[in-house]
Every structure is written in C-alpha cells, then in structure tokens.
Amino acid sequence: MIRAVFLAAATLVALVPLARAQSFDTPARAAYVLDHTTGTELLAKNADEPLPPASMSKLMTLYMAFEAVASGRLSIDQRLPVSEHAASYGGSSMFLDTTDRVRVEDLLRGVIVLSGNDASAVLAEALSPDGTEAGFAQLMTKRAREMGMMNSTFANSNGWPDPSQRMSMRDLGILASHLISDFPTFYPMFAEQEFEFDGRVPSNSQNRNPILGLGIGADGLKTGHTSEAGYGLVGSAKQGERRVIFVVTGLDSNEARRVEAERIVNWSFRQFAQRDIGEAGTRIAEAEVWMGERDRVGLTLAEDVSLLLPITARDDVEAEVVYQGPIEAPIEAGQELAELVIAREGMPATRVPLVAENAVARGGFLPRVRVAATVLFDRFGPEGVALPGLDPLGGVPRAEPEAEPAPNAEATTGDET
C-alpha cells in the first residue's frame, strides 16, 4: 500500500492541527449523535451496546410499513382488522377492539403520535409472513441486519418488555437516518403533535416527543419508556441546511429527557459549523500509472465535499491521499482510484473517494517494452539483462557503435602487396 501525502488545492493548503470541540457529557446511559447532513459522528457513549429500546423500536415497524406502502403491498387507505392479540396490549394505545377495521394511515399516525402498542401489532400481523406478530419480529431482525443494524434483535413490533428485544443507540441512529432519507413524504408525520383517532380517547391525543414546538427545529422522531429501559428518545432537528439526529436512553424522568434532548440539539448546532471544502471535479493530486500511454493520472473529487468542523477550528485541514499503486492501465475517466482522508482532531476521519480525471489507455508496444526494461534494470542493474536497441534507462533506441580499428593495425591503401 502506497500512502502518499499531498497538499491539496484551494482550501486544503496547510497542515494545521485543529482545535477540539468542547466535549459533551451526558447523564444518559447510552447516547449517539450524528450530523445527518455530513455523516459526521459527534457523540457516541455506549453506542453499540444492545439495550432495551422500549417504544423506540416501533421505528422499525414503521420503516417496514412505509416500505410496504411504497411497494404497493399495503394501501394507505386499506382497512386492517384488529385481532384479539393486538387488542390485548396495554400501555400506550389507540384503544382498538376486535370490531375495528382501521385505515393504514390512521394506524401509522397511531404509532407515531400516540405510540400505540395495539396499532403496531395490527400492522405487524398484516405484514407478517405467517400472520403473527412473532413472525413479523423475525422479519424485522432480518431486515435490520440488511440495513447494517447488527446490534438489533426483535421479539415484538412495539418494544413491549422482552429479554430478546434489544437495539443499540447507533442502530437507532441508522434507522432514523433511513426514515428521513428514504421516506421524505412520510417523515412530516413525525412532527405532528396531535392525533385524535375517532374521538374515542381525547386524553390520549398528544405526541409524547417533548422537544416538538420548542423552536429549535425539532421534527421527530420517537420516545420510549419502560421501567427497565428508563426514558429515551430518538430525535432529529433541522436548522438551516443542517440536520442532526440523536438517540438517548436510560434517563430517569420525562423532564430529564426533555432537558437532555434540548441540550444535545443546542450543542450540536452551536459547537460545530459546516464548511465547504471542494467541488466535484477539483483536482487533488496525481497517481502513478503502470503500462499506460501516460505515466500519471489526475485524481479529482468524485463529489462535493463539505465538512463539519468545531467552531474553534480554522478552515485549514490535514489531508492525505491514499491509493494502491502504481495503477495499471487502462483507466477509465471517473474510475475510483484513491481516497482523500481528512483528519480533524477529536473527530473521526472523513474518507472521500477520488476518481480519474481522464482516461488512460494501455500503452503500445514501445511503452510496454520500456517498462519491462526498467523493471529488469531495477532488478539486475546496468550489467544485467539488456534488450537489443533499447536503453534501459531512457527507453530510447540506441544506434549501433561504429567499428573501431583493431589495436596496432597498420593502415592500408586497398592494394594488395
């Protein structure tokens, strides 16, 4: 592996250490904070520990329900029956009974706004391969693995206490990010603060998310609480062009959850700022080429690069170009060849793909022979293997030397004596 350090153009011109952002201490048992806009992890405390997620696990049921609607397996206006099993759930509820047939859209709002355990079970049974909530939970676990959520296992659709129901805070962050990115038409439901289903239980019509309506850009996603899990929240807020996702669990009261969620949002937006580093197509460096018609190729940014930096940091950053080379021709324009690794003190490195600026065709006969001669020269030295008519140092065909007279030979006139 060749690790080459280049000073990049434009704003990447100096190797300057960055100031560390002010650390954030949280009383939450576990926490995870992600800048969704740039993909930058801002905080991870016990983030990969599988913990009881309580109602925050309903987000997985919602994701799979959104997928079903998007694919046509469910219709938003379709009415689903309520089984005895679904109606038997206590806790947060839409207060459904077996005489109800409920529209899918109402069930979605019942889960999002009212945190309905019964509503989750109705959706689960409709989407389960065997018609049971347990069958749907197995499907949830499988789908979570496919999405990269490796510390999530489900026993039910709603987070009802069960020793097998576990999620990590990072997994919940991944799930929140997918909900926001994959289903922008459904996501506004998470900001709704009230849903009066059928007018049957006016006292259970308010969204439990404590930071909606605080004027800090909060627009989702889901609370959770059991005696085992404590108070938790998967939240998101957007200010300007930036969006932050955060997950906390294990707090000791609803008020502690509200205070901590607001603290995290304020810290995330006030202590970090987004900086544009370079546009797609900007040349960053060059890479060596093997067996090509040219011996170097430009490396350019494959995409616009924006970084999140602590507000105390200068705009200069330290960058390293990493590639495995020399790179063998032929090379296509736009082919990914390298990475730009950008370091920020106290924050994870950002890795940006670099692509070929131009195509490089495979060299003809003479360039290939020149390379072979160079390899042989490097291996055996100038007294090693020589190829006729080729200078191993320069690859330029050599003229044959003129014959020299033999030593002590006498000049002749051309006439024999």
C-alpha positions as CSV (number, residue, x, y, z in Angstrom):
1,M,0.0,0.0,0.0
2,I,1.4,3.4,-1.0
3,R,0.4,6.1,1.4
4,A,1.2,9.5,-0.2
5,V,0.6,12.8,1.4
6,F,-0.3,15.7,-0.9
7,L,-1.1,19.3,-0.1
8,A,-4.5,19.8,-1.8
9,A,-5.5,22.9,-3.7
10,A,-7.9,25.6,-2.7
11,T,-8.7,25.5,1.0
12,L,-6.7,22.3,1.7
13,V,-3.4,24.1,1.6
14,A,-1.9,23.8,5.1
15,L,-1.3,21.0,7.6
16,V,-2.6,22.7,10.7
17,P,-3.8,21.0,13.9
18,L,-7.5,21.6,14.7
19,A,-8.9,22.7,17.9
20,R,-11.0,20.1,19.7
21,A,-14.7,20.8,20.1
22,Q,-15.9,21.2,23.6
23,S,-16.7,17.7,25.0
24,F,-20.2,16.9,25.8
25,D,-21.1,14.9,29.0
26,T,-24.5,13.3,29.2
27,P,-26.1,11.5,32.1
28,A,-27.9,9.2,29.6
29,R,-26.9,5.5,30.0
30,A,-26.1,5.5,26.3
31,A,-26.2,8.1,23.6
32,Y,-25.4,8.7,19.9
33,V,-25.4,11.9,17.9
34,L,-25.0,12.1,14.2
35,D,-24.8,15.1,11.9
36,H,-27.1,13.7,9.2
37,T,-26.1,16.4,6.6
38,T,-22.4,15.5,6.5
39,G,-22.5,12.0,8.0
40,T,-20.2,13.1,10.9
41,E,-20.5,11.3,14.3
42,L,-20.5,13.9,17.0
43,L,-21.0,11.7,20.1
44,A,-21.0,8.0,20.9
45,K,-21.5,6.8,24.5
46,N,-22.1,3.0,24.8
47,A,-23.5,3.4,21.4
48,D,-23.0,-0.2,20.3
49,E,-24.4,-1.8,23.5
50,P,-27.7,-3.7,22.8
51,L,-30.2,-2.3,25.3
52,P,-34.0,-2.5,25.8
53,P,-35.4,0.1,23.3
54,A,-38.9,0.3,24.6
55,S,-41.2,2.1,22.1
56,M,-38.3,3.5,20.1
57,S,-38.3,0.1,18.4
58,K,-41.6,1.0,16.8
59,L,-39.5,2.9,14.3
60,M,-38.5,-0.4,12.7
61,T,-42.2,-1.4,12.4
62,L,-42.9,2.0,10.8
63,Y,-40.0,1.6,8.4
64,M,-41.2,-1.7,7.2
65,A,-44.8,-0.4,6.9
66,F,-43.5,2.5,4.8
67,E,-41.7,0.1,2.6
68,A,-44.9,-1.9,2.1
69,V,-46.9,1.1,1.1
70,A,-44.2,2.3,-1.2
71,S,-44.1,-1.1,-2.9
72,G,-47.8,-1.4,-3.2
73,R,-48.2,-4.3,-0.7
74,L,-50.2,-2.0,1.5
75,S,-52.5,0.8,0.5
76,I,-52.7,3.9,2.6
77,D,-56.5,3.7,2.6
78,Q,-56.6,0.0,3.2
79,R,-58.5,-1.1,6.3
80,L,-57.0,-3.7,8.5
81,P,-58.7,-5.9,11.1
82,V,-57.8,-5.9,14.8
83,S,-57.0,-9.3,16.3
84,E,-57.6,-10.3,19.9
85,H,-53.8,-10.4,20.3
86,A,-53.4,-6.8,19.1
87,A,-56.3,-5.5,21.2
88,S,-55.0,-7.1,24.3
89,Y,-52.0,-4.8,24.5
90,G,-52.0,-2.3,27.4
91,G,-49.7,0.7,27.9
92,S,-49.7,3.3,25.1
93,S,-52.7,2.5,23.0
94,M,-55.2,3.6,20.4
95,F,-57.7,1.6,22.4
96,L,-58.7,-0.6,19.5
97,D,-61.0,-3.5,19.8
98,T,-61.8,-6.5,17.6
99,T,-64.8,-4.7,15.9
100,D,-62.5,-2.1,14.4
101,R,-61.2,-2.1,10.9
102,V,-58.6,0.7,10.8
103,R,-57.1,2.6,7.8
104,V,-53.4,2.1,7.4
105,E,-52.9,5.9,7.5
106,D,-54.6,6.1,10.9
107,L,-52.5,3.2,12.2
108,L,-49.3,4.9,11.1
109,R,-50.3,8.1,13.0
110,G,-51.5,5.9,15.9
111,V,-47.9,4.5,16.1
112,I,-46.1,7.8,15.5
113,V,-48.2,10.3,17.6
114,L,-49.9,8.0,20.1
115,S,-47.2,5.3,20.4
116,G,-50.0,2.7,20.1
117,N,-48.8,-0.8,21.0
118,D,-52.0,-2.2,19.5
119,A,-51.6,-0.2,16.3
120,S,-48.1,-1.6,15.9
121,A,-49.4,-5.2,16.3
122,V,-52.1,-4.7,13.7
123,L,-49.5,-3.5,11.1
124,A,-47.2,-6.4,12.1
125,E,-49.8,-9.1,11.7
126,A,-50.8,-7.6,8.3
127,L,-47.2,-7.8,7.0
128,S,-46.1,-11.0,8.8
129,P,-45.2,-14.0,6.6
130,D,-47.4,-16.2,8.9
131,G,-49.9,-13.6,10.1
132,T,-48.4,-13.4,13.6
133,E,-46.6,-10.6,15.4
134,A,-43.8,-13.1,16.3
135,G,-43.3,-13.9,12.6
136,F,-43.1,-10.2,11.8
137,A,-40.5,-9.7,14.6
138,Q,-38.3,-12.3,12.9
139,L,-38.7,-10.4,9.6
140,M,-37.7,-7.2,11.5
141,T,-34.5,-8.7,12.7
142,K,-33.6,-9.9,9.2
143,R,-34.3,-6.5,7.6
144,A,-32.4,-4.7,10.3
145,R,-29.3,-6.9,9.5
146,E,-29.7,-6.0,5.9
147,M,-29.6,-2.3,6.8
148,G,-26.4,-2.7,8.8
149,M,-28.1,-2.7,12.2
150,M,-26.1,-5.5,13.7
151,N,-27.0,-5.0,17.4
152,S,-30.7,-5.2,17.0
153,T,-33.0,-8.2,17.7
154,F,-36.7,-8.1,17.9
155,A,-39.3,-10.2,19.8
156,N,-42.3,-8.0,19.0
157,S,-43.3,-5.0,16.9
158,N,-43.7,-2.3,19.7
159,G,-41.0,-2.7,22.3
160,W,-43.1,-4.4,24.9
161,P,-40.6,-5.7,27.5
162,D,-38.9,-8.9,26.5
163,P,-35.4,-10.1,27.2
164,S,-34.9,-10.7,23.4
165,Q,-35.9,-7.2,22.4
166,R,-32.7,-5.2,22.1
167,M,-31.3,-2.3,20.0
168,S,-28.1,-0.2,20.2
169,M,-28.3,3.6,20.1
170,R,-26.2,3.6,16.9
171,D,-28.6,1.2,15.3
172,L,-31.5,3.5,16.2
173,G,-29.5,6.4,14.6
174,I,-29.0,4.4,11.4
175,L,-32.7,3.7,11.4
176,A,-33.7,7.3,11.9
177,S,-31.3,8.3,9.1
178,H,-33.0,5.9,6.8
179,L,-36.5,7.0,7.7
180,I,-35.6,10.6,6.9
181,S,-33.8,9.9,3.7
182,D,-35.9,7.0,2.3
183,F,-39.4,8.3,3.0
184,P,-39.5,12.1,2.8
185,T,-43.2,12.0,2.1
186,F,-44.0,10.2,5.3
187,Y,-41.5,11.9,7.5
188,P,-43.6,15.0,8.2
189,M,-45.9,12.8,10.2
190,F,-43.3,12.7,13.0
191,A,-43.7,16.4,13.6
192,E,-47.5,16.2,14.2
193,Q,-48.2,17.0,17.8
194,E,-51.8,15.8,18.0
195,F,-53.9,13.0,16.5
196,E,-57.5,12.4,17.6
197,F,-58.4,9.0,16.4
198,D,-62.2,8.6,16.1
199,G,-62.5,11.0,19.1
200,R,-62.7,8.0,21.4
201,V,-59.9,8.9,23.9
202,P,-59.3,12.7,23.9
203,S,-56.9,12.3,26.8
204,N,-54.5,10.2,24.6
205,S,-54.1,12.5,21.6
206,Q,-50.8,14.3,22.2
207,N,-47.4,13.4,20.8
208,R,-45.0,12.5,23.6
209,N,-41.9,14.0,22.0
210,P,-41.0,16.7,24.5
211,I,-39.0,19.0,22.1
212,L,-41.6,19.5,19.4
213,G,-42.7,23.1,19.3
214,L,-39.7,24.4,21.2
215,G,-38.5,26.5,18.2
216,I,-35.2,24.6,17.9
217,G,-36.1,22.8,14.6
218,A,-37.1,19.5,16.2
219,D,-39.4,17.5,13.9
220,G,-39.2,13.8,15.1
221,L,-39.0,11.0,15.9
222,K,-40.0,8.7,18.8
223,T,-40.0,8.5,22.5
224,G,-39.6,5.3,24.6
225,H,-40.1,4.4,28.3
226,T,-40.2,1.3,30.4
227,S,-39.1,0.7,33.9
228,E,-36.1,-1.4,32.6
229,A,-35.1,1.0,29.8
230,G,-35.7,4.3,31.5
231,Y,-36.7,7.3,29.4
232,G,-35.3,7.5,25.9
233,L,-35.8,9.5,22.7
234,V,-34.8,9.2,19.1
235,G,-34.8,12.8,17.9
236,S,-34.0,15.0,15.0
237,A,-33.8,18.7,14.4
238,K,-33.0,20.8,11.4
239,Q,-31.6,24.4,11.4
240,G,-30.8,25.9,8.1
241,E,-29.2,23.3,5.8
242,R,-28.0,21.1,8.7
243,R,-29.9,18.2,10.3
244,V,-28.9,16.4,13.4
245,I,-30.1,13.0,14.6
246,F,-29.6,11.9,18.3
247,V,-30.5,9.0,20.4
248,V,-30.5,8.8,24.3
249,T,-31.7,6.2,26.7
250,G,-31.6,5.4,30.4
251,L,-32.7,8.8,31.7
252,D,-34.7,8.9,35.0
253,S,-37.6,11.1,34.1
254,N,-39.6,12.7,31.3
255,E,-38.2,16.1,32.4
256,A,-34.6,14.8,32.3
257,R,-35.3,13.5,28.8
258,R,-36.6,16.9,27.6
259,V,-33.7,18.8,29.2
260,E,-31.1,16.4,27.7
261,A,-32.6,16.4,24.3
262,E,-32.6,20.2,24.1
263,R,-29.1,20.4,25.4
264,I,-27.9,18.0,22.7
265,V,-29.6,19.9,19.9
266,N,-28.1,23.2,21.1
267,W,-24.6,21.8,21.5
268,S,-24.7,20.1,18.1
269,F,-25.6,23.3,16.2
270,R,-23.6,25.8,18.3
271,Q,-20.3,23.9,18.7
272,F,-20.0,22.8,15.0
273,A,-20.2,24.6,11.7
274,Q,-20.3,23.2,8.2
275,R,-17.5,24.2,5.8
276,D,-17.4,23.6,2.0
277,I,-14.0,22.1,1.1
278,G,-14.2,21.4,-2.6
279,E,-16.5,20.9,-5.6
280,A,-16.8,17.7,-7.6
281,G,-14.1,17.6,-10.3
282,T,-11.5,19.5,-8.3
283,R,-8.0,18.0,-8.9
284,I,-6.4,17.0,-5.6
285,A,-3.3,15.0,-6.6
286,E,-1.8,12.7,-9.2
287,A,-1.3,8.9,-9.2
288,E,1.4,6.9,-10.9
289,V,0.2,4.7,-13.8
290,W,1.6,1.3,-14.9
291,M,1.7,0.2,-18.5
292,G,-0.2,3.3,-19.7
293,E,0.3,5.7,-22.6
294,R,0.9,8.3,-19.8
295,D,2.7,7.6,-16.6
296,R,0.4,9.8,-14.3
297,V,-3.3,10.5,-14.0
298,G,-5.0,13.3,-12.1
299,L,-7.1,12.5,-9.1
300,T,-10.3,14.6,-8.6
301,L,-13.1,14.8,-6.1
302,A,-15.9,12.4,-7.0
303,E,-18.5,14.7,-5.2
304,D,-18.8,18.0,-3.5
305,V,-17.1,17.8,-0.1
306,S,-18.5,19.5,3.0
307,L,-17.0,19.0,6.4
308,L,-18.3,19.7,9.9
309,L,-15.7,21.4,12.0
310,P,-15.6,22.6,15.6
311,I,-16.3,26.3,15.6
312,T,-12.9,27.0,17.2
313,A,-11.1,25.4,14.3
314,R,-9.6,27.2,11.4
315,D,-10.7,26.3,7.8
316,D,-7.4,24.6,7.1
317,V,-7.4,20.8,7.4
318,E,-4.9,18.0,7.2
319,A,-5.5,15.7,4.2
320,E,-3.8,12.5,3.0
321,V,-4.3,10.8,-0.4
322,V,-4.2,7.0,-0.2
323,Y,-4.1,4.7,-3.1
324,Q,-2.6,1.3,-4.1
325,G,-0.3,1.7,-7.0
326,P,1.1,2.3,-9.4
327,I,-2.3,1.9,-11.0
328,E,-2.4,-0.4,-14.0
329,A,-3.8,0.9,-17.3
330,P,-6.3,1.0,-18.9
331,I,-8.0,3.5,-16.7
332,E,-11.5,5.0,-17.4
333,A,-12.4,8.6,-16.8
334,G,-14.3,8.8,-13.5
335,Q,-13.0,5.4,-12.2
336,E,-12.5,5.4,-8.5
337,L,-8.8,5.1,-7.8
338,A,-8.0,6.6,-4.4
339,E,-9.3,8.1,-1.2
340,L,-8.8,11.5,0.4
341,V,-8.5,11.0,4.1
342,I,-9.3,14.2,6.0
343,A,-8.2,14.4,9.7
344,R,-9.9,16.5,12.3
345,E,-8.6,16.5,15.8
346,G,-11.0,14.9,18.2
347,M,-13.4,13.7,15.4
348,P,-13.4,10.7,13.1
349,A,-11.5,10.9,9.8
350,T,-13.6,11.6,6.7
351,R,-12.8,9.4,3.7
352,V,-13.7,10.9,0.3
353,P,-13.4,8.9,-3.0
354,L,-11.1,10.3,-5.7
355,V,-11.6,9.4,-9.3
356,A,-9.6,9.5,-12.5
357,E,-9.6,12.9,-14.2
358,N,-9.0,11.4,-17.6
359,A,-8.9,8.1,-19.3
360,V,-5.5,6.5,-19.7
361,A,-5.2,3.9,-22.5
362,R,-2.9,1.0,-22.2
363,G,0.4,1.8,-23.8
364,G,1.6,0.5,-27.1
365,F,4.5,-1.9,-27.7
366,L,7.3,0.5,-27.1
367,P,5.9,1.9,-23.7
368,R,5.4,-1.7,-22.5
369,V,8.9,-2.7,-23.5
370,R,10.3,0.4,-21.8
371,V,8.5,-0.6,-18.6
372,A,9.8,-4.2,-18.8
373,A,13.3,-2.9,-19.4
374,T,13.0,-0.6,-16.4
375,V,12.0,-3.5,-14.2
376,L,14.9,-5.6,-15.4
377,F,17.3,-2.7,-14.9
378,D,16.0,-2.2,-11.4
379,R,16.3,-5.9,-10.6
380,F,19.7,-6.7,-12.2
381,G,21.5,-3.3,-12.6
382,P,23.3,-2.0,-15.7
383,E,25.3,-5.2,-16.2
384,G,22.2,-7.4,-16.1
385,V,19.8,-8.1,-19.0
386,A,20.0,-5.8,-22.0
387,L,17.5,-5.7,-24.8
388,P,18.8,-5.0,-28.3
389,G,18.4,-1.5,-29.4
390,L,16.9,-0.3,-26.1
391,D,18.4,1.9,-23.5
392,P,17.0,0.6,-20.2
393,L,17.4,3.9,-18.5
394,G,15.6,6.0,-21.1
395,G,13.8,3.7,-23.4
396,V,15.3,5.4,-26.4
397,P,16.5,3.1,-29.2
398,R,20.3,3.1,-29.4
399,A,22.4,3.4,-32.6
400,E,24.9,0.5,-33.0
401,P,28.5,1.8,-32.4
402,E,30.9,2.2,-35.2
403,A,33.6,-0.4,-35.6
404,E,37.0,0.6,-34.2
405,P,40.3,-0.5,-35.8
406,A,42.0,-3.4,-34.2
407,P,44.9,-2.5,-31.9
408,N,48.3,-2.0,-33.7
409,A,46.7,-2.4,-37.1
410,E,48.6,-0.7,-40.0
411,A,46.8,1.5,-42.5
412,T,46.5,0.0,-46.0
413,T,45.9,1.5,-49.4
414,G,43.4,-1.0,-50.5
415,D,46.0,-2.6,-52.9
416,E,47.4,-6.0,-52.0
417,T,51.1,-6.4,-51.8
